[in-house]
Amino acid sequence: MFFRPRPAPAPRRSISFGELSAAGPDALAAAFSAPPEEAAPWVEAAAKYGMARAQTLWGQMLLDGHGVPQDRDAAFFWFGSAARAGEPEGMNMLGRCHELGWGTAIDFGEAVAWFRRSAEAGFDWGQYNFANMLLRGDGVAKDRAAALGWYRAAAAQGHAKSLNMVARYMEEGWEMPGDPEGAVALYRLSAERGDFRGQFNLGTLLTMLGRIEEAARWFRESARLANEPFRRSMLTRLAERPEPEIRAVVAEVKAMLAEPTGPAAGARGAQTPG
């Protein structure tokens, strides 16, 4: 059988400085929010001409392989350019590169330094990631109380993962008296904002309160959004539950794991004990 070779992909269009300058803010925003293949030439051009926010966006596209071939080394370069220009999300993503070894060697000390700068600039993901490093003691002295302060700062902005972590402190009585009712309220806020750990933790407390049907709904939503490792941990943690509603969730999670999918490469958060 004769196979025809696939045609080479068309070269990406180059956007000139004149085109970029002539585009008004609305046109540029529309170009950036277009499908990845269409947005890529505009974001790349804006990054190369020194727009710090575009440098972060371009780094994220390269990290994820959205609209362009994945290139973690190049992503690290552009996150660094944005971070050194003072762009808070770029600082956070440069921290993530150092934390996880994306385009560079793992260096927790450098990760902490950039997460701290992002956090101090008020960026919620930077606050969350800096708090995680403090909680674990990665690249910095372990300080659970200081971590709580940064989780609270991000939670005040509605950051779902940080709401989950503040609720965890309330549930466990870390750095404060235990407050199960307050924990349920914050887990619910985290769950409603789409954090799968918050959804699971809410389901766990609802199970303890005997609200099994509601708990099963949140376990099911958590499983839908979770990554593969968390789904496996769900099986372990729910394995001994006798309730039919939860047994049904366990069966669904097992089916999901038959065709596992992982988290996005460019995720801005980090694994936490929440």
Secondary structure, 3 states (H helix, E strand, C coil): CCCCCCCCCCCCCCCCHHHHHHCCHHHHHHHHCCCHHHHHHHHHHHHHCCCHHHHHHHHHHHHHCCCCCCCHHHHHHHHHHHHHCCCHHHHHHHHHHHHHCCCCCCCHHHHHHHHHHHHHCCCHHHHHHHHHHHHHCCCCCCCHHHHHHHHHHHHCCCCHHHHHHHHHHHHHCCCCCCCHHHHHHHHHHHHHCCCHHHHHHHHHHHHHCCCHHHHHHHHHHHHHHCCHHHHHHHHHHHCCCCCHHHHHHHHHHHHHHCCCCCCCCCCCCCCCCC
